[in-house]
Amino acid sequence: MAEEDGDKKHDATPQRMREAREKGQVAKSQDLAAAIVLLLAIVLLMTLGREIAAEMFAYSRVLLSVPILIVPENSEANDFEQTVQSLFHESIMKFMKPLSIFFIALLITAILANLAQIGFLWQPDKLAFDFTRLDPVKGLKRMFSMQSVVRLLMGIIKIVICAAVAWFAVVWSIGDILHLSENETNQIASFLVWTILMIALKVAVALVILALIDLMYQRWKHAQDLKMTDQEIREEFKRYEGSPEVRQKRRQIQQELAKQQRTQGTEDADVVVTNPTHYSVALKFDARTMDSPVVVAKGADALAFEIRRIAGERGIPLVRRPPLARALYDNVEIGEAPQKLTPEHISTLVQVFRYVYYLAGRDIRSEMDHRQRNQRNQNRRRTG
């Protein structure tokens, strides 16, 4: 039994997962956000980098043509300082827009990559200094734990894969590299920059794929770490469901509420059909406004007794028809009309309501005829 209790064979409950999240225990890949940001940075450099570099090159030529910067000895100190400050501010304003777009895009991507993994999780207590981190024994355990070994292996695999991707990318371009001497200097520089970016792009894609694999592993490991033993399941159930006395009291309250819901329509009923002991079904029917009777309450055993008690207090007729009461209880839900009954039971139900109307001094047939005439008149007005 002890081994059974110690075996983590149950998936974590929602409450256990919620508590782990509140403590900061979430499944997250440390490298996914960085890999995605690196991939986006390379893509932006390949698309926007050429324009930014061209603007910087052109602006550098402008700066190099300023006389006061070429021969600063021929200018006064104040003029030189003012010119440098002016050019500095001008440079910042000129390149602020393209560079700000670049870095803001990377920042937003990093935030979204983390939110996609774990959602919004605010834990300011994690920023506080934790003295337990200074414990050398715990530090050694973390260094030589299975998780550290897995991270080391993953790091080695990443280096090998990235090196292989870069190697094959260079090998595929070796023919073009050998013929660079035939091109002009600017063409060589452009080719080398583009080749480096392409190699970096392939490496970044490989890193993103590895990070996704790592994320799947982290989620699997997180689920395994949160698995629960039989004893933990029992303790959590006891903690959140309460003691047996509290559960019993809660069940009693629920039963009382259900009892009230099942019998509350009895006060509006016109008749209660009984078994007479096991079943009671309360029905309401107004021949002047309704097409057919409606079941407003029903119950068996204790609920049947409660319906009969309420009917007795309200002066509602109790009619003993065991087959009809059983058929109504089995086939008609509260709020429904008795349409699923057999012709024999419907005939019995009509007799019951004739008897009820007779007790009340009313003529059910004349009231139904009056309602039908009103309906025909209304239909004529609509069609006319």
C-alpha positions as CSV (number, residue, x, y, z in Angstrom):
1,M,0.0,0.0,0.0
2,A,2.9,2.4,0.8
3,E,4.4,1.8,-2.6
4,E,1.0,2.4,-4.2
5,D,0.7,5.7,-2.3
6,G,4.2,6.7,-3.4
7,D,3.8,6.0,-7.0
8,K,3.0,9.2,-9.0
9,K,0.5,7.8,-11.5
10,H,-2.2,10.4,-11.5
11,D,-2.2,13.5,-13.7
12,A,-2.1,16.8,-11.8
13,T,-5.4,18.3,-10.9
14,P,-6.4,21.8,-12.0
15,Q,-5.8,23.0,-8.5
16,R,-2.3,21.5,-8.4
17,M,-1.4,23.1,-11.7
18,R,-2.8,26.4,-10.5
19,E,-0.7,26.3,-7.4
20,A,2.4,25.4,-9.3
21,R,1.8,28.3,-11.7
22,E,1.4,30.7,-8.7
23,K,4.8,29.5,-7.5
24,G,6.4,30.2,-10.9
25,Q,6.6,26.5,-11.9
26,V,5.7,26.6,-15.6
27,A,6.8,24.8,-18.7
28,K,9.0,27.2,-20.7
29,S,11.9,26.9,-23.1
30,Q,14.6,29.3,-22.2
31,D,15.9,29.5,-25.8
32,L,12.7,29.9,-27.8
33,A,12.2,33.6,-27.3
34,A,15.9,34.3,-28.0
35,A,15.9,32.1,-31.1
36,I,12.8,33.8,-32.5
37,V,14.2,37.2,-31.8
38,L,17.4,36.2,-33.6
39,L,15.5,35.0,-36.6
40,L,13.5,38.2,-36.8
41,A,16.6,40.3,-36.4
42,I,18.3,38.5,-39.4
43,V,15.1,38.9,-41.5
44,L,14.9,42.6,-40.7
45,L,18.6,43.0,-41.6
46,M,18.1,41.2,-44.9
47,T,15.0,43.4,-45.7
48,L,15.7,46.8,-44.1
49,G,19.4,46.5,-43.5
50,R,20.4,47.5,-47.0
51,E,18.5,50.8,-46.8
52,I,19.8,51.6,-43.4
53,A,23.4,50.9,-44.4
54,A,23.0,53.0,-47.6
55,E,21.7,56.0,-45.5
56,M,24.6,55.6,-43.0
57,F,27.1,55.4,-45.8
58,A,25.7,58.5,-47.5
59,Y,25.5,60.4,-44.3
60,S,29.1,59.4,-43.4
61,R,30.2,61.0,-46.7
62,V,28.4,64.2,-45.8
63,L,30.1,64.2,-42.4
64,L,33.5,63.7,-43.9
65,S,32.9,66.7,-46.2
66,V,32.3,69.1,-43.4
67,P,35.5,71.4,-43.3
68,I,35.5,71.9,-39.6
69,L,35.8,68.2,-39.0
70,I,38.5,67.7,-41.7
71,V,40.8,70.5,-40.3
72,P,39.7,71.2,-36.7
73,E,42.9,73.1,-36.1
74,N,41.6,76.0,-38.3
75,S,38.4,76.5,-36.2
76,E,37.8,77.9,-32.8
77,A,37.0,75.6,-29.8
78,N,33.5,76.9,-29.4
79,D,32.6,76.6,-33.1
80,F,34.0,73.1,-33.2
81,E,32.1,72.0,-30.1
82,Q,28.8,73.5,-31.4
83,T,29.3,71.9,-34.8
84,V,30.0,68.4,-33.2
85,Q,26.9,68.7,-30.9
86,S,24.7,69.8,-33.9
87,L,25.9,66.9,-36.0
88,F,25.5,64.5,-33.2
89,H,21.9,65.4,-32.6
90,E,21.2,65.4,-36.3
91,S,22.7,61.9,-36.6
92,I,20.5,60.7,-33.8
93,M,17.3,62.1,-35.3
94,K,18.2,60.8,-38.7
95,F,18.7,57.2,-37.7
96,M,16.2,57.1,-34.7
97,K,13.2,56.1,-36.8
98,P,14.6,53.1,-38.7
99,L,16.6,51.8,-35.7
100,S,13.7,52.3,-33.3
101,I,11.4,50.3,-35.7
102,F,14.1,47.6,-35.7
103,F,14.5,47.4,-31.9
104,I,10.8,47.9,-31.0
105,A,9.9,45.0,-33.4
106,L,12.5,42.8,-31.6
107,L,11.1,43.8,-28.1
108,I,7.5,43.1,-29.0
109,T,8.5,39.8,-30.5
110,A,10.4,38.8,-27.4
111,I,7.4,39.7,-25.2
112,L,4.9,37.8,-27.4
113,A,7.2,34.7,-27.6
114,N,7.2,34.5,-23.8
115,L,3.4,35.2,-23.5
116,A,2.7,32.4,-26.0
117,Q,4.5,29.9,-23.8
118,I,3.2,30.7,-20.4
119,G,0.7,33.6,-20.7
120,F,0.8,36.6,-18.4
121,L,2.5,35.7,-15.1
122,W,3.4,38.5,-12.6
123,Q,5.6,37.4,-9.7
124,P,7.3,40.3,-8.1
125,D,8.5,38.1,-5.2
126,K,10.8,36.3,-7.6
127,L,12.8,39.6,-7.9
128,A,13.6,39.5,-4.1
129,F,16.9,38.1,-3.0
130,D,16.8,34.4,-2.0
131,F,19.4,33.4,0.5
132,T,18.7,29.7,-0.1
133,R,20.4,30.2,-3.5
134,L,23.7,30.6,-1.6
135,D,23.5,27.1,-0.1
136,P,26.4,25.2,-1.6
137,V,24.8,21.8,-1.1
138,K,21.7,22.7,-3.0
139,G,23.9,24.4,-5.6
140,L,25.8,21.1,-6.2
141,K,22.6,19.2,-6.4
142,R,21.4,21.5,-9.1
143,M,24.6,21.3,-10.9
144,F,24.6,17.5,-11.0
145,S,20.9,17.0,-11.4
146,M,19.3,15.2,-14.3
147,Q,17.9,18.5,-15.5
148,S,21.4,19.9,-15.7
149,V,22.7,16.9,-17.6
150,V,19.8,17.3,-20.1
151,R,20.6,21.0,-20.6
152,L,24.3,20.2,-21.1
153,L,23.4,17.6,-23.7
154,M,21.0,20.0,-25.4
155,G,23.6,22.6,-25.5
156,I,26.1,20.3,-27.1
157,I,23.5,19.1,-29.6
158,K,22.7,22.8,-30.5
159,I,26.4,23.6,-31.1
160,V,26.9,20.5,-33.3
161,I,23.8,21.2,-35.3
162,C,24.5,24.9,-35.7
163,A,28.1,24.2,-36.7
164,A,26.9,21.6,-39.3
165,V,24.3,24.0,-40.7
166,A,26.9,26.7,-41.1
167,W,29.5,24.3,-42.5
168,F,27.1,23.0,-45.2
169,A,26.0,26.6,-46.0
170,V,29.6,27.6,-46.6
171,V,30.3,24.4,-48.6
172,W,27.3,25.1,-50.9
173,S,28.7,28.7,-51.5
174,I,32.4,27.7,-51.9
175,G,32.2,27.9,-55.7
176,D,31.0,31.5,-55.6
177,I,33.5,32.5,-52.9
178,L,36.4,31.2,-55.0
179,H,35.4,33.5,-57.9
180,L,35.1,36.6,-55.8
181,S,38.5,37.9,-57.0
182,E,36.9,38.5,-60.4
183,N,34.4,41.1,-59.0
184,E,34.8,44.6,-57.8
185,T,35.3,45.6,-54.1
186,N,31.7,46.7,-53.5
187,Q,30.4,43.5,-55.1
188,I,32.6,41.4,-53.0
189,A,31.5,43.2,-49.8
190,S,27.8,42.9,-50.8
191,F,28.2,39.2,-51.5
192,L,30.0,38.4,-48.3
193,V,27.4,40.3,-46.2
194,W,24.6,38.5,-47.9
195,T,26.3,35.1,-47.5
196,I,26.9,35.7,-43.8
197,L,23.2,36.7,-43.4
198,M,22.0,33.6,-45.2
199,I,24.2,31.4,-43.1
200,A,22.9,33.2,-39.9
201,L,19.3,32.7,-41.2
202,K,19.7,29.0,-41.6
203,V,21.3,28.7,-38.1
204,A,18.5,30.8,-36.6
205,V,15.9,28.5,-38.2
206,A,17.7,25.5,-36.8
207,L,17.8,27.1,-33.3
208,V,14.0,27.8,-33.5
209,I,13.3,24.2,-34.4
210,L,15.5,23.0,-31.5
211,A,13.8,25.4,-29.1
212,L,10.4,24.1,-30.1
213,I,11.6,20.6,-29.4
214,D,12.9,21.8,-26.1
215,L,9.5,23.4,-25.3
216,M,7.7,20.1,-26.0
217,Y,10.2,18.3,-23.7
218,Q,9.7,21.0,-20.9
219,R,6.0,20.6,-21.1
220,W,6.2,16.8,-20.9
221,K,8.6,17.0,-18.0
222,H,6.5,19.6,-16.2
223,A,3.5,17.3,-16.5
224,Q,5.6,14.4,-15.1
225,D,6.9,16.5,-12.2
226,L,3.3,17.5,-11.2
227,K,1.9,14.0,-11.2
228,M,0.3,13.0,-7.9
229,T,0.3,9.9,-5.7
230,D,-2.9,8.4,-4.3
231,Q,-2.1,10.0,-0.9
232,E,-1.7,13.4,-2.5
233,I,-5.0,13.0,-4.4
234,R,-6.8,12.1,-1.1
235,E,-5.2,15.0,0.8
236,E,-6.1,17.5,-1.9
237,F,-9.7,16.2,-2.1
238,K,-9.9,16.5,1.7
239,R,-8.4,20.0,1.7
240,Y,-10.7,21.5,-0.9
241,E,-13.8,19.4,-0.4
242,G,-13.8,19.7,3.4
243,S,-14.3,17.1,6.1
244,P,-17.0,14.4,5.8
245,E,-19.3,16.4,8.1
246,V,-19.0,19.5,5.9
247,R,-19.6,17.4,2.8
248,Q,-22.6,15.8,4.4
249,K,-24.0,19.2,5.3
250,R,-23.4,20.4,1.8
251,R,-25.2,17.4,0.3
252,Q,-28.2,18.1,2.6
253,I,-28.4,21.7,1.5
254,Q,-28.2,20.6,-2.1
255,Q,-30.9,18.1,-1.6
256,E,-33.1,20.7,0.1
257,L,-32.6,23.1,-2.8
258,A,-33.3,20.4,-5.3
259,K,-36.4,19.4,-3.3
260,Q,-37.6,23.0,-3.4
261,Q,-37.0,23.3,-7.1
262,R,-38.9,20.1,-7.9
263,T,-41.9,21.0,-5.8
264,Q,-42.1,24.8,-6.0
265,G,-44.6,24.7,-8.9
266,T,-47.1,22.8,-6.9
267,E,-48.6,26.0,-5.5
268,D,-49.8,27.0,-9.0
269,A,-51.2,23.6,-9.9
270,D,-54.9,22.8,-10.6
271,V,-54.7,19.1,-9.7
272,V,-52.2,16.5,-8.3
273,V,-52.4,13.0,-9.7
274,T,-51.1,10.5,-7.2
275,N,-50.1,6.8,-7.1
276,P,-51.1,7.5,-4.2
277,T,-47.9,6.8,-2.1
278,H,-44.9,6.5,-4.5
279,Y,-45.6,9.2,-7.2
280,S,-47.2,12.6,-7.3
281,V,-47.5,14.8,-10.4
282,A,-48.9,18.3,-10.2
283,L,-50.5,19.7,-13.4
284,K,-51.8,23.1,-14.4
285,F,-54.5,23.8,-17.1
286,D,-56.6,26.8,-17.8
287,A,-59.0,26.0,-20.7
288,R,-59.4,29.7,-21.5
289,T,-55.7,30.4,-22.2
290,M,-53.9,27.1,-22.6
291,D,-53.9,24.5,-25.4
292,S,-53.0,21.6,-23.2
293,P,-52.1,20.8,-19.5
294,V,-48.5,21.4,-18.3
295,V,-46.6,19.4,-15.6
296,V,-45.5,22.0,-13.0
297,A,-44.0,19.6,-10.4
298,K,-43.4,15.9,-9.9
299,G,-41.7,13.6,-7.4
300,A,-41.3,10.1,-6.0
301,D,-41.4,8.9,-2.4
302,A,-40.4,11.9,-0.2
303,L,-40.9,14.4,-2.9
304,A,-44.3,12.9,-3.7
305,F,-45.3,13.3,-0.1
306,E,-44.1,16.9,-0.1
307,I,-46.2,17.7,-3.2
308,R,-49.2,16.1,-1.6
309,R,-48.6,18.1,1.6
310,I,-48.4,21.4,-0.3
311,A,-51.5,20.5,-2.3
312,G,-53.4,19.8,0.9
313,E,-52.4,23.1,2.4
314,R,-53.4,25.0,-0.8
315,G,-56.7,23.1,-1.3
316,I,-55.6,21.6,-4.6
317,P,-57.5,18.5,-5.5
318,L,-55.7,15.1,-5.1
319,V,-56.9,12.5,-7.7
320,R,-55.8,8.9,-7.3
321,R,-54.9,7.5,-10.7
322,P,-51.9,5.1,-10.3
323,P,-51.3,4.2,-14.0
324,L,-51.6,7.9,-15.1
325,A,-49.4,9.1,-12.3
326,R,-46.6,6.6,-13.2
327,A,-46.9,7.5,-16.9
328,L,-46.7,11.2,-16.3
329,Y,-43.7,10.8,-14.0
330,D,-41.8,8.6,-16.5
331,N,-42.6,10.4,-19.7
332,V,-43.2,14.1,-19.0
333,E,-40.7,16.5,-17.7
334,I,-41.5,19.6,-15.6
335,G,-42.7,22.4,-17.9
336,E,-43.7,20.1,-20.7
337,A,-47.2,19.1,-22.0
338,P,-48.2,15.4,-21.7
339,Q,-47.8,14.7,-25.5
340,K,-46.0,11.3,-25.1
341,L,-48.9,9.6,-23.3
342,T,-50.9,6.8,-24.8
343,P,-54.5,7.5,-25.9
344,E,-55.7,5.6,-22.9
345,H,-53.8,7.8,-20.5
346,I,-54.8,11.0,-22.3
347,S,-58.5,9.9,-22.0
348,T,-57.9,9.4,-18.3
349,L,-56.3,12.9,-18.0
350,V,-59.3,14.5,-19.7
351,Q,-61.6,12.8,-17.2
352,V,-59.5,14.1,-14.3
353,F,-59.7,17.7,-15.5
354,R,-63.4,17.4,-16.1
355,Y,-63.7,16.3,-12.5
356,V,-61.6,19.2,-11.3
357,Y,-63.6,21.7,-13.3
358,Y,-66.8,20.2,-12.0
359,L,-65.5,20.7,-8.4
360,A,-64.8,24.3,-9.2
361,G,-68.2,24.9,-10.8
362,R,-66.8,25.5,-14.2
363,D,-67.6,23.9,-17.6
364,I,-64.4,22.8,-19.3
365,R,-66.0,22.2,-22.7
366,S,-67.6,25.7,-22.9
367,E,-64.3,27.4,-21.9
368,M,-62.4,25.4,-24.5
369,D,-65.0,26.3,-27.2
370,H,-64.8,29.9,-26.2
371,R,-61.0,29.9,-26.6
372,Q,-61.2,28.2,-30.0
373,R,-63.7,30.8,-31.2
374,N,-61.4,33.6,-30.1
375,Q,-58.5,32.0,-31.9
376,R,-60.5,31.7,-35.1
377,N,-61.6,35.3,-34.9
378,Q,-58.0,36.4,-34.4
379,N,-56.8,34.4,-37.4
380,R,-59.5,36.0,-39.6
381,R,-58.4,39.4,-38.5
382,R,-54.8,38.7,-39.4
383,T,-55.7,37.2,-42.8
384,G,-58.3,39.8,-43.6
